[in-house]
Amino acid sequence: MSLTRRDFARSSALTGAGVALAGSVGALATAPNALASTETGSDAEEPADAHPGVGYGALIPDPNGILALPAGFSYRIITYSGRTKLESGEFTPSNHDGTSTFCGPRGATLLVNNHELKGPRANWKYPVPLTEGLVYDPAASGGCTVVEVRGDHVAEWVGIAGTSTNCAGGNTPWGTWLTCEETEDKADQNGMTKDHGHVFEVDPEDRRANRDPKPVKALGRYAHEAVVVDPRRGHLYLTEDASGPNGLLYRWTPPEGFRHGRGKLRTLADDAGRLQAFKCFDSGGKFVDDLSRATRIGTVYGVDWVDVPDRDARTTSTRKQFTDGQITRARKLEGMWWGDGGAYIVSSYARAESPVQHDGQVWFYDPKRRTLTLKVLLGVNPDPAEDGAFDGPDNITVSPYGGLVIAEDGEGVQHLFGATDGGRTYPIARNELNNGTADKPEYSEFTGVTFSPDGRTLFANIQEPGIMLAITGPWKRQQRG
């Protein structure tokens, strides 16, 4: 049943819902040598009440040149592409991206880590190794690794290989990982031997379940970014990071009688369920063509869903199968996370291709009300090279200490940052690993931000060269601000 414009106009009140961004992290420095690097601290460990007010105070430069953090926090290097090794002996693959944590055996934390590697394997020094039985397309360079952390012990192995451009992805309520290919390459394009642009399920605990990878074609073939699962209704929500035209937000509804569970998605028929794209309208019933139209925090749109004609995109990309009046678009639809009964959704930025320019939005979709509410809005950053303002939100996670923690993928300086429910943003960490030169510094984006199951450790990645970090410190619940 559609949510009509009249119904939405009658029931909606454009009350500001504030921001839903709060972090509780911090970090420090370690020597980039072994898998279980020795921790380094910024200063003496401080109690949680040492940082009154919003955030954790100023970021302290890292003498090792990796991560600046507030006083009292520390970090540990878990994996480092080209330095740490897999159980099979190959080096850790590069270009770390989306990540999630899971409870492992005997108190271990398991993480599944995407590696965003596009195109032929020859293009990359450290592609995901082609482990026997775990390969989809032997020509492709991407995939996932599984990392096990138990105290000082760290182990890493391949979860899936032969996939392409594995970006944000998402976890499931039944304890698996959905890895998303952010590409539309078909067989015989860009060196590939199979079609790409799919979602695959990876089990962090059962290695046998990952053998003979099969794409979940029911979820569509397009430039997938992230995915979340509604644990109550069974819907999957998926973002598309694309332009020319801008990408879409999708919803997949399972077929009648389908029950989710480990490995169940790969049993679906290619056309199972319904794949639909979103269509928004404001409180007056007016169609909204692009999410960039929203310029005030608290803006609420009603959402309807429109069937995708050809989810496999045999001749036309899914986003191009609609006229502009049929669906709502958005630039750089990126990270997602399920929490607070709905889906947090990121639009990283909007430029000339969009009606209104901005440097980041975070939305919240409420499936019960079928509404989309703007929670975070970042204005265009006039000088990204200067430390201070934030731009380009990407991967996000819901914090056990309230609100969200966001990984920055903008221009210039890169941060992990948070914000209070009242809308105040604050820094959590700053990437200090310069991949450029002293005259022209370049800092890679942060990715894969996610808390450990017990909430004590924040994991995050520096995408290039590919470093996974475990951050600990005096977390605290942030004031509303």
N, C-alpha and C positions, 0 to 999 in steps of 0.2 A: 504493500500500500504506500502510495506516494504521500509525502508531507506537502500539502498544497500551500501555495503562497498565502492564501487567505488564512489558513490555519496558523501559519507561522506569524503573520502580522497580528493576529488576534492574541496569540499567547506570548509573544516576545516582548521583552522590555530591555532596551539597550542599556543595561546597567553595567558599569565597568567591573569586569571580573579581575582586574589587577593583573599582576604578572605572576607566573608560577615558575620561578627560577630561583633555586636556592642551592648553594653548594655547601659542602662540608669537607673540604679537602685541603691538601697542602703537600709539600714535598721537599726534597733536598738533593743530595748528590752521591753518586757512587762511581767507582772506577769502572770503565767499560771493558772488563776483561772476561770474567767467567759467567756462566749461567747464574750462579748464586753469588752475585757481587756483594762485597762488604758494604754495609750501610754507612752513610755519612750524614751528619746532622748539621743544620745551619748554626744553631746555638744550643745551649742546654735545653732539654725538653721542658716545655712550659705547660702549666695546667690549662684546662679548657677556658677558665674565666680570665686568662691573660689577654684575651682579645675581646673586650667588651664592644657592644654595638654590632654593626653589620660587617660581615666578612672576617678576615683574619689578619688584617694589617698589611703593611708594605711587603712586597716581594724582595727577598734578599738574593743578590747575584750568586750564582753557583761557581765556585772556584774551578770545578771540572768542566764548566761550559756546556751544561746540558739542560738543567732545569732550575729556574729561580722559584723560590717558595717562601711562604711566610715563616717567621721564626717558630721553632718548635716542631716543624714537620720534616719528614725525611722521605727519600725514595730509594728504591732498589731496582736495578736493571734485571729484568726477567729473561728477555731474549733480545738479541742484537744481530741483525742481518749481516752475514759475512763474518761473524765472530763466534757466536754460539752455534751449537750443532744439534741436529735431530738425533733421535735414537739410532737411526740408520746410517749416521755418519756424515750426511750432507749438511751444508750450512743452512741456518735459518733463512727462509725466503725473505725477500724485501717487500717494501710498500705495505706495511701493516695498515689495516682499515678496521671495519666493524668488528666488535668483540663482545662476548657476553660470558658471564661466569655461571658455574654450576657446582653443586655439591658433589664432590668426588668420594672415592672410597677412603676409609681410615682417616677422615678429617681433612683430606686434600681438597683444594680448589681446582676445578677444571675450567679452562678457558678455551673457547673456539675463536680463532683469529683469522679473519679474512686477509687475503693478500691481493691488492688491487693491481694486477698485472695484466695489461691488455696486449693482444696481438701475439705474434710468433715468439717462441721460446728464445730464439737467437737474439731477440731485442733486450734480454735481461741477463744480468750476471748471475742473479740468484732467483731463478724461477722456482715454483713449487715442484719438488721432485716427483717423477712419474712412478709412484709406488704401485706395484703390481696389484691389480684388482680394484684400484681406487680411481682409475682414470676414465674420464668422459671423452675427451678429445685430446689425443696425444700431441696435437699441434699447439694447444693453448698453454699459456704460461702461468695462469692463476690457480686459485684454489684456497683451501683452508688448512691450517695446522691446529692441532689440539695441544694445549700446554697444561701440564700438571704441576701444581705448586703445593708442596707439603713441607713447611718449615724452610730449611735451607735447600731442600731437594727440589730440583726443577727438571722436568723431562718434556720433550716435545716430539710429536710425530704427525704424519700427514693424515688429515681427515678426508679430503677429497682433492683430486688433482685434475688437470686438463680442462679447467673452466676458465672463464675470461673476465677480467675486470670486476672481481668480487668486491663489492662495495660495502654498504652499511649492514644489510641483513637484519636479522632479528631472532630473538629466542621464542620458545613456545612454552605454554603452560605444562606440557608433558615432558619437558626437559631435553629438548633437542634444539638445534640451531638451523635456521633457514638462511642459506647464503644466496645472495642476489647478484646476478650478472648485469652490470651497467653497460650494456652494449647491445647492438642490434645486428652484429655480424652474422651472416649466414655462411653455410658451407661454401668454400671457394672464394670467400671474401677475407681479405687481410690474413691470408695463410691458413684459415681454419678448415677443418675437414668435416665439421658438424655445425648445425645451427646453434647460435648462442642468443642470450637475452632471456634466460630462464631462472627459475628458483630451484635449488636443490636442498634436500634435508640432510643434515649431518648429525650423527649421534656421538656425543662426546664420551660416552661410557662404553658403548658396544661397538668395537671396531668392526666386527663382522657385519653389522647392520649397514655399514657404509660401502660395502663391496658392490660392484656393478652399478655405479651411480646412474640415476634416472631423473631427468628433469621433470618437475611438476608442471606439465604443460597447461593444466587447467587454470593456472594463475596468470597465463598470458606470456607473450614474448615481446619484450620492449626493454628500454634502458632502466631496469630495476635499480632502485636505490635501497630502500628499507622496507620492512614488513613488521606488522604487529598482529597479534591474535586476540580477538575478543573472547575471553575464556567462558563467558556466559552464553553468548549467542552463536559462537563458532565462526563468525565472520573473520576474514583476513583483510587488513587494510594495507595498501602498498603504494609507495611513492615512485614517481618517474622523474629522473633527473635528465631533462632534455630541453632543447630549444628549437626554434624554427619549425613549427610553433612551440610555445612553452608546454611543459609536461602536465600530467594529470595526477589526481589522487584516485585510486581504484579501490573498490570493495569486491571481494569474492565471497559469495554465499554458497555454502556447501549444499550438495543435493540432499533431498529428503531422505532421512534415515541414516545419513553418514555420521559416524562417531569418530572424533579425532583421537589420536593416540600415536605412540611411537611407530614410525614407518607407514602410517596409514595414508599419508598424502601421496606416496609413490604408487599406491594401488589404484588411484583415481584414473578414470578415462580422461583422455585429452580434452574433452569438451564438458567435463563434469561441472555441475554447479553453474552459477551465473557470475560473469565478470562485468562490472559496471564502473563507469566514471562519474565523478561528482559534478553536481550542478548547484550553484548557490544563488540565493536571492536574499535581499535585505528585508527589513521589517515592514517596508512599504510594498513588498511584493515585486520589487524591481530586480530583474536578472543581473547578476554580477559576473562580468566576463573574466576578471582576473583578480586574484587575491591581493595584488598590490594596491587595489582601490582603497583598502582599509588603511586609514591614516591615524586612527585613535585606538589606543589600548582599550579593550572592553567591547569593541565592535563585535556584533553577533550576526551570523548569517544562518538562514535555514539551508538545509542540504537535502537534495533529491539525488537519485541515482539513475543513470541512463545506461542501457545495455551496450556493450562493446560488440560491434558487428562481427569482426573477425579477430579473435583473441590471439591467433597464431601469426597474424600480420604477414600473410603469404605474399601479398603484393603491395600493401600500404601499411605504414606504421600505425599502431593503434591510435595514437594521439591525432593522426591526420585523417582518421576515418570519420571525424566529426566536423561539422561547420562550427564557426565561432559562437553562434547563438545557441548551440546545443549543450555545451558543457562549460565549466569554469577551468581556467588555466592558471598556472603559477610558474615563475622562473625558479629553477634550482630547488625543486622539492627534494629534500635530503633526509636527514635522520628522523626516526620515529621512536617512541617508547610508550608502552602501555602502562598506565598508572591512574589512580584516582577515578577508576571506572570508565576511562576513555583513552583516546590516543593523542599524545603530543606529537605535533607535526611541524617540521622546520621548512621554511623557504629561506634559502641562504642570502639571497639578494635579488634586486631587480634593477635593471638598467634601461637603456633606450628601447629594448624589445618589449618593455612592459609599460602600462599606462602611467604608473607612478614609480619613482625610484626610491629604494631603501637599501639598507645594509643588513637586513635580517628581520624575519618574523618567526615567532613560535605561536602556533595555533593549538587549540584543544578541541577535539571532536568528541561530543557527548552522544553516544549511540542511542541512549534512551530518549533524549529530546530531539535528536537529529539536528543538532546545531554545531556550528563551528565558531569558536570565540578566540579573538586575538588576545594573547596573553603577554607577548613580548614584541616590541617594535624598536628596531635600531635605526636611527637616522643615518644618512650617508656620512661616512667618516671622512672628514676633509684632509686628514694627513695620516694615513695608515702606518707610515714609518715611525711616527712618534708613539711612544708607549703611553697608554691611557685609555682611549676609547676602544670599544670592541666592535668588530664587524665580521660578517660571514659566519654565522652559526652553522654547524653541520651536525655531527653526531651529538645525541643528547641522552641523558639518563635521568630517571627520577631518583632523587636522593632520599635515603632513609632519614635524613635530618631535615626534610622538608624542601619542597620545590624541586628545581632541576639543576643539573650541572651540564654545561655546554662546552663542546670542543670547537675552537675557532678555526675556520678555514677562510681567512680573509686575505687582505693585502698587508705586506709589511710584517709587523710584530704579531706573533701568534700566542694565544692564551688558552688556558682552561678558565672559565669564569662562571659565576653564579649570579643570582639576583633574588631579592626578597619578594614575598607576595605583594609588597607595596610597590615593586618596580625598580628597586635600587640594585644595580649591578655591582659586582666586586670581583677583583682578580683572585684566582686560586693558584695558578702557575703560569710561567712564561717560558717558552722554548728559547734556549740560549745556544743551541747547536747551529752554528752558522755554516750553511751549505754553499755559500757564495764566497765573496772576498771581503776584506776589510773595507774597501771602498764601496762595494756593492753587496751588502749582506743579503742573504736569502734564508728565510726560516720556514721550514716545512710546517704543514698543518698538523694539528692534533686530531687523533681519531680514536675510536673504540673506547670511549669513556664508559665505565661500568663499575659498580661496587661489588665487592665480594659478598657471598651469601650472608655473612655475619655483619656486614656493614662497616667493618673496621678498616678495610683497605679499598682505595680507589685505584683501579687499573686504568691506564690510558697509554696511547701509542703516539710516538712521533713518526709520521708516515714514512718520511725519507730521512735516512736510509732504511728505517724499519727497526724501531726500538719499542719494546713493551716495558712499561714502568709500573711498579707497585708503590703507591703513595700512602703513607700513614701519618697520623698526627692527632692533635686534640680536637676531634670533630665536635661540633656543637650545633644545636638548633638555632637558626638565624632569627633575629628579631624581624618583625614584619617590615619595618622601615618605611 
